[in-house]
């Protein structure tokens, strides 16, 4: 198939599919929370950009907001792809539980 036709689908999966994006190494609840925050951020960016365009008539504010959103999303994906350990992977030196864990993990 033509690469031009398949690129939008691959780009969409790389950002929105939790089994394909860099957040795949995180716990499912953390993935959901991060994707919700990123979704709210992008909604705010596009609403502010549309409002700035209607009020000022210039697109510079929209471009700055979009660049800021891309920077935050990229840094979030980069830090999530390299960070795969949680506090449970670093036990305390004295062998006791780090927190009062009701599920029995140490």
KASULMO-V299407 format. One record per pair of residues at least 12 apart in sequence whose ideal C-beta (glycine too) atoms are under 6 Angstrom apart, sorted by the first residue. I is the first residue (numbers start at 1). J is the second residue. D is the distance in Angstrom with one decimal. If there is no record, write none. Layout:
i->(I;I)
j->(J;J)
d->(D;D)
//
This chain:
i->(18;22;22;22;23;25;26;38;42;45;45;48;49;49)
j->(31;77;80;81;80;84;80;73;69;65;69;65;62;65)
d->(5.1;4.1;5.3;3.6;4.9;4.6;5.8;5.9;5.8;4.6;4.6;5.8;3.5;5.2)
//
